[in-house]
Amino acid sequence: MKTNKLEIIKDMKNCEQMKDLSVLEHGISVARYFQDLRNHILFNKELNYQWKLPEWIYCQDLW
């Protein structure tokens, strides 16, 4: 099992999540979208990405 961060990142870059998208790129995208949603819900920031949000997403108990 690899434990070197740079080796793991290299492997993630070289592994396809889907066509034309690496595991690393997918992870970065997910993190950006989550941060966008989190900032919107918790800090009333404007969304940077296009979302279709259900009303229950604003329930503070979820966050």
Secondary structure per residue as TSV (DSSP state, phi and psi in degrees):
chain	resnum	aa	ss	phi	psi
A	1	M	-	360.0	130.9
A	2	K	-	-78.8	140.1
A	3	T	-	-125.1	-8.5
A	4	N	-	-75.8	122.3
A	5	K	H	-56.8	-43.5
A	6	L	H	-64.9	-37.0
A	7	E	H	-66.3	-40.8
A	8	I	H	-65.2	-43.6
A	9	I	H	-61.7	-43.2
A	10	K	H	-60.4	-44.3
A	11	D	H	-62.8	-40.2
A	12	M	H	-65.5	-36.6
A	13	K	H	-65.4	-35.5
A	14	N	H	-87.9	-4.4
A	15	C	S	-105.8	125.5
A	16	E	E	-80.4	128.4
A	17	Q	E	-77.9	-43.1
A	18	M	E	-157.4	177.6
A	19	K	T	-54.7	127.3
A	20	D	T	64.5	22.0
A	21	L	E	-144.2	118.9
A	22	S	E	-80.8	165.5
A	23	V	H	-60.5	-40.2
A	24	L	H	-64.2	-47.2
A	25	E	H	-60.9	-40.0
A	26	H	H	-63.0	-45.5
A	27	G	H	-61.0	-42.1
A	28	I	H	-63.8	-41.6
A	29	S	H	-63.2	-45.3
A	30	V	H	-60.1	-43.5
A	31	A	H	-62.9	-40.7
A	32	R	H	-65.6	-43.3
A	33	Y	H	-66.1	-42.1
A	34	F	H	-61.8	-43.7
A	35	Q	H	-64.0	-37.5
A	36	D	H	-60.5	-49.0
A	37	L	H	-64.2	-45.1
A	38	R	H	-60.6	-46.5
A	39	N	H	-63.5	-35.2
A	40	H	H	-66.9	-48.1
A	41	I	H	-69.8	-48.7
A	42	L	H	-83.7	-30.9
A	43	F	H	-122.9	11.4
A	44	N	-	57.3	28.4
A	45	K	-	-79.6	150.1
A	46	E	-	-66.7	141.8
A	47	L	-	-71.4	138.7
A	48	N	S	-92.2	-21.6
A	49	Y	S	-115.7	162.2
A	50	Q	-	-81.5	126.0
A	51	W	-	-129.2	153.9
A	52	K	-	-123.2	94.5
A	53	L	-	-101.3	134.8
A	54	P	-	-75.9	157.7
A	55	E	G	-60.1	-35.2
A	56	W	G	-66.2	-16.0
A	57	I	G	-64.5	-22.4
A	58	Y	G	-84.3	-1.8
A	59	C	-	-64.1	117.6
A	60	Q	G	-63.1	-24.3
A	61	D	G	-63.7	-23.1
A	62	L	G	-76.5	-21.9
A	63	W	-	-110.2	360.0
